[in-house]
Amino acid sequence: MLTALVRLRGALQGAVLPLDVPGVEAERDARVAMIDQLEDYVIPRLTAIDGPLLTVVGGSTGAGKSTLVNSLIGNRVTEPGLLRPTTRSPVLVHNPADAEWFGQDRILPDLVRSDRSTGDTTTLQLVASEKVPAGLAILDAPDVDSVEEANRVLAAQLLAAADLWLFVTSAARYADQVPWDYLKKAAERSTSVAIVLDRTADDAVETVATHLARMLAARGLKDSPLFIVREGHPDEDGLLPASYVADIRGWLEALADDADARDAVVKQTLEGAIRVISARTYEIASVVEDHGKALLSLRADADRAYDRALDGISKATADGTLLRGEVLARWQEFVGTGELLKTLENKVGGLRDRLVNAVKGKPAQVERVTHAVESGLEKLLIEHAENAAEQAAGYWGSTGPGRGLLQAQDHDLDRASRQFRRDAETLVRDWQHGVLEMVRAEGADKRTTARYLAYGVNGLAVALMVVTFSATAGLSGAEVGIAGGSAVLGQKLLEAVFGDQAVRTLAERARKDLDRRVQELFASERARFTHVLDDLGVDSRSPELLRAAARRVDDLRFAAQSDSISTESV
C-alpha cells in the first residue's frame, strides 16, 4: 500500500490544473489538500503505524482550545491570549519517550521543528512532558475561523494530519458554520472525532448539549464522544480545575493505555483518509482530462489562424498578386514592355530570338525591380503575420481558458512579435540572394553567350522572381493578362538563356525555397502561442496515470478488507 500511495502522490503532483475553467479553484484546492494529507499524514503514518496517537485540538476562535490543552497537561505549554486570533504557531506536546516519532522526517515534515514558541506558522514547537502518557501526543492548532488566512490554512493542514480530532466549541459558537464544515469533512472521511463543549454555564449545559448532540447525529457523527467543560475561571497559571477536564483526560489516557483501542482509532482515520483521497483522484483525473481537451482546442485555434496565413501567402506569391502596382511598374520599366507586351499578346512563339534586342534594362532598373519585390513581399508577410496573431488571440479570447492565458502574458499576443519585421526583411533578402545564386550556378557555362551577357545574372534573377510569383508561369498566348504577360515575358527571357526545362526547374526550386523560409518564419510566430500551452506543463498521460494509481490503491484496500473479514470469520 505504501508504494501505491507514493505513486498516487506522484501522479497528483504531476496533474497540474492551470486553465481558468468553471470550478477549477475548488479542484486546485482539493488537489493540494490531497497531496498535503498524503505527505503530512497518510504516508508518514503508514511508515510509523505504531507511533503515538496524534490528537489535534481544533475549533473556533475563543472556544478555549489553548486553555483546555494547558489544563489537560496540567502545565502551561501553550499561550492563550486576550486578543484574537490567539494561537499562531502550533504546539505539539508529547511524552519524552516518544520524541523520536516527531522528528522532521515524520508527521508534518514541512513544518520546521523548534523547542520554543516562534509565532511562525511554518514552525512546529515540540514540548516534551511527563504529564502526557506515552503513546499519546496533543497538538494545539490555530483557529479554524481565524481572520488570518495563514492560521486557517495551517489549521486545516493540522487537522488533516490528525489521528483524532478533539474539536472544541462553546455555548456561544457551537452552531457556527465554519466548524461544521470541518466536521462534515471529518464525517465524510470517517475521521475519529471527539467534541468538547467548552465554557458552558451550568444552566445552559442540558439545553445546549442536547441540541449539539442532535446536530452531530444529523451530520453522521452520532458515535462521537461529547464532553462538557463547565464555565470556570482559570487560575493564575491559566489552568482550569483538574475536575473540569477529568473526563477528557481519562478518556485520552485510556486510549493511550489500550493498544487495540488506539490502533482502532488510527485505522479508522487512516483508512477513511485513503478512501476519500482515492475517490477524489478520479474527479481530479476528469478535470485534468478536460484541461487536455481545452488545450487541444486552443492549439487548434492557433494552428487555424497561422495555417490560414500561410495559405494566403502561398496564394499571393503564386497567383500574380505581387505582380501588380510597384513591382509591375518597375518590371515593365526594366523590360521596356510598352510595345513588347502588345506584340506578346498577339504572337508569343516567335519572340525568343528577338528578346535580347527588345530589352532595354539597365543595372539601376534591375535594382528598382529588386527593391520593389523586396518591399512587396515584406509587406505581404507582415500583413499576414499581424492578421494571424489577431485571429489566434481572438479565438483564444472567446473562451474562458484562452482569455485567462492571454491576460497572464507580459506581452501582446494579438500582434506580430517585435522582431518579425526585421526577420521578414532578412528572409526576403536571403531568398533573393538564393535566387541569384541559383541563376549564377545555372548559367556557369553560359556566361560568354550574348543572351547571358545582355541580361546579366541580376537581370535574370529578377526575371526568375517574377516567374515564381505567377501561377501563369508555363502558359503562353492570349490566355494571360498584363500581370500574366509579364510573367510569361520573364519566362521567355529565361528560356532564351537556359532552355524550357531548366526554367521550370529553377522556378520550382525558387518557389520551394520561398515556401520553406516562410514556413520557418511563421513557425516562430505560431510558437508564441503554442509555447504558452507547452509551458503549462499539462501531461496528456496524467488522467490515466491518476486513474491507474487510484485503482491500485482501491485494489489493495479491498484486498485488505477481504482478508480482515476472512480472519474475523475464522
HELIX and SHEET records of a PDB file:
HELIX    1   1 LEU A    2  GLY A   14  1                                  13    
HELIX    2   2 VAL A   24  GLN A   37  1                                  14    
HELIX    3   3 LEU A   38  VAL A   42  3                                   5    
HELIX    4   4 ILE A   43  THR A   47  1                                   5    
HELIX    5   5 LYS A   65  ILE A   73  1                                   9    
HELIX    6   6 PRO A   96  PHE A  102  5                                   7    
HELIX    7   7 GLU A  149  ALA A  160  1                                  12    
HELIX    8   8 GLN A  177  GLU A  188  1                                  12    
HELIX    9   9 ASP A  202  ALA A  204  5                                   3    
HELIX   10  10 VAL A  205  ALA A  218  1                                  14    
HELIX   11  11 ALA A  242  VAL A  245  5                                   4    
HELIX   12  12 ALA A  246  ASP A  257  1                                  12    
HELIX   13  13 ALA A  259  ALA A  316  1                                  58    
HELIX   14  14 GLY A  325  VAL A  335  1                                  11    
HELIX   15  15 THR A  337  ASN A  346  1                                  10    
HELIX   16  16 ARG A  352  ARG A  354  5                                   3    
HELIX   17  17 LEU A  355  ALA A  358  1                                   4    
HELIX   18  18 PRO A  363  GLY A  397  1                                  35    
HELIX   19  19 GLY A  400  ALA A  408  1                                   9    
HELIX   20  20 PHE A  420  GLU A  442  1                                  23    
HELIX   21  21 ALA A  450  THR A  468  1                                  19    
HELIX   22  22 GLY A  477  GLU A  479  5                                   3    
HELIX   23  23 ILE A  482  PHE A  498  1                                  17    
HELIX   24  24 ASP A  500  ASP A  534  1                                  35    
HELIX   25  25 SER A  542  SER A  569  1                                  28    
SHEET    1   A 8 VAL A 112  SER A 114  0                                        
SHEET    2   A 8 THR A 123  ALA A 128  1                                        
SHEET    3   A 8 VAL A  91  HIS A  94  1                                        
SHEET    4   A 8 LEU A 136  ASP A 140 -1                                        
SHEET    5   A 8 LEU A  53  GLY A  59  1                                        
SHEET    6   A 8 LEU A 164  SER A 170  1                                        
SHEET    7   A 8 SER A 192  THR A 200  1                                        
SHEET    8   A 8 LEU A 226  ARG A 230  1                                        
END                                                                             
